[in-house]
């Protein structure tokens, strides 16, 4: 197996002028060989102007706010079309530490299909969140794990590495989640596709600048989608069981 991977780091943005320069500097310092794509949805601040000041960073400007899921799927397609071997996804708000990326990429080089930067395994932590936000995140992960049969502690994590082969095995056309439910959906579809998944501990730090994109609608979307997928799995299982019994 080759030890080198052509890698693209994908950073979705919407009004992240207060954070984006620090993140781009961090990526340049810790993974200088990784190309960077910023995919911006309708920022009204100086996000785009700041990104344009980094000559080696590719900027995709979209004039509508289409959601996190749509942004990542768009970026995944660009990465696959351009022949990248791996894709890193991370938030623009400095919650994800670029110094962890080399460790995550090393696991991908060893053949792990999906590497997740996890807050909820030993060694992982969350800094700066109020108790209610932490409880909601942990509860959402437990619900997704039980409902979908995921042996994953942090299925909602947004700090990840995907091998290109993994993204090809997942039906990107079928992705339906627009908000943070996208992370759960990608985890679920990777598990269904038989992909290997490894979690590495990270320290997640709440943003100190800019506005959070989290909302009640985003949480509700994730809950409803997880329930929908779980019910669809149950129906599929019953049909397979009935076919087996009839055959017998």
N, C-alpha and C positions, 0 to 999 in steps of 0.2 A: 504494500500500500504506500502511495506517495505521502511524504511528510509535509509537502507544501500544498496549500489550498488557496486558490484565488478567492478572496472573501470580500463581501460587501456589507457594510454596516448601514442599517436603515433607521432613520430617525424621523418619525412623523411629527409635524409641528402645527400649532395654531396659537399665535400670539405668545411666542416663547423668546422674545427679544432679551429678556433679563437673564436667560439661562444658556442660550444656544452657543454663544462664543466659548463659555467655559467647558461645555461638553465637547465641542469640536477640538479645543485645545487638549483636553484629556485624551481623546481618541488618538490624536496625533502623537502624544507623548508615549502612550502605552502600546498602541498597535499601529505604528507608522506605515506598515505595509498593507493595511486594510483600507480599501476604498470606502468613501462615505457618500450616501445618498440622503438628502433631506427632502422629504415630500411634504410640502406645505399646503394646508387647506385654508385659503381665504384669510390669512393673517392681515390684520389692520394696523399692526405696529411695525417695528423695524426688523422683524425676523428675517425677511427675505434680503433686505439690504445688508445685514450682517453676514448672512451666508454667502452672498455674492463676493464678500471680501476675502473669502477663502478659495483661491483659484483651483485647488485640487478637489473641491467638494462639488458634487453634482446636485443641482436644485431642480426639483419638479414643482411647478407652481400650478395649483388647481384653484379655480375661482369660486368653488362651492365647498362647504364643509360637509364632506360625505361620510365622515365617521372613521374611527380607528381601523376597523376591519377592512373597509374598502381601501384605505391607504396602504395597509400592509399587503393586501392581495395584489394591488397595482405594483408595488415595489417588488414583490416576489416574482411577478411575471417579467419585469424588467431584468431582474437578476438572472433568471433562467435564460432569457433571450440573449443576454450578454455573456453567457458561458461561465458564470461564477460557480465555484464549488461549494460555497457555504454562505449563509446569510446570518448576520447578527442583527437582532432587533433590540432596541433599547429606547427608553423614554428620554425626552429632551429636557426634563425638569431637574436633572441632576440626582434623581432618586437612585439611579443605577451607576455604580462606580466602574469606569472604563478599565481600571487596573485589574478587574476580574476577567476581562475578555480573554487574555492569553490562556488562562486555565481552562476556560470553556472551549476555546478553539482546540486546545490540545486533546480534549476528550473527543471532539468531532473528528480530528485527524485519526484517532484510534478506531473510528468506525461507529461511534454513538450517533444515532440518527437525530435526536433532539436533546439538547443540553439546556436545562432550566436553572436560572439563578433563583434559588429558593429562600424565602424568608422563614419557612416553617419546618426546617430540619435542624438537627443539632448543629450549632455554629452559626445559624442564620438568626437575624433579628430585624426588628422594625424600630426606627428611631423617629420620634416627632409626631407620631399619629396620636390622636385622642383615643381613649379606651374604646369608645363606641365604634370608631372606624376600624380598629384592630379586631374587635369582636365580629363586626359585620364581615370582614375579609375572611377570618378563620371559619365562621359559620358557613359562608358561601363555598369555601373550599371543601368543607366536610360534606355539605349537601351534594355538591357535584361528585365527590368521590363515591359516596354511597349510592346516589341515584344512577350513576353511569358505570360503576364498578371500576373506578380509576384508582390505582395504587400510587397516586401522586399526592404529595402534601401541599403543593402550591400550583394548582392548575390555572389560577388566575394570574400568575406571574407574567410580567411583560418583558423580562430580561432573558433572552433566549439565543441559542444558535441552532439553526437548521442546516443539515446537509442538503445540497441541491437535489440529490436522489430522493430524499425524504419529501421535499416539496412536490416532486413529480409523482410520488405515490399517493399524495393527498389530492382529492378532487377539488381544486381551487374554485371551480365553477359552482360547486355546491355550498360554498361558505355563505352563511346567511346572517351571522351576527355582525352588527355594526359597531357596537361599543366594546366594553371590556369583556363581554361574553365571548368575543372573538378568541381570547386566549384559551378559554375553556373548550371552545369548539375545535381549535387546532389541536389541543391536547387529546380530546376525544377521538378525533379523526386519525391522529397519529397512532393511538392505541388500537383502533379498529384495523388500521392498515398493518399492524404487526411491527411497528417501529420500536426500536430500543430508545428508552428515555432515562436519563440520569439527571438527578438534581444535585447542584453544588450550593453550599451555603453562601449567602450574601448578607450584607447589612444594607437594608433598604432605608433611605432617609427621605422624609417628607420634604416636599419642595419648600424653599424659603422665599421664593420670589415668583410672581405670576399667579394666575388663578387656576385652581384645580378644575379638570374637565369632568370629574365624577358628578353624577346627578342621580336622583331617584329613578328617572327613566332608564338610565343605563343599568342600574341594579335590577330593576324590574325586568328589563329585556333578558338579562342573563338568567334570572330565575325561571322565567317562562320557557326559554329555549332549553335549559337543562331538563325541565319537566317534560317538554315535548319530545326530546331525544330519548329520555328514559321510557316514556310510554311507547314510543315507536319500537324500541328494542324489545319491550315486553310483548307487543303484538307480533313482532317478527319471531320471537322465541316460541310463542304459542303456535304459530303457523308451522314452524319447522317441527315442533313436537307432534302436532296433529298429523303432518305428512309422514313422519316416522312411524307413528302408531298405525295409521291406515296401511302403510306399506307392510308392516309386520302382520 
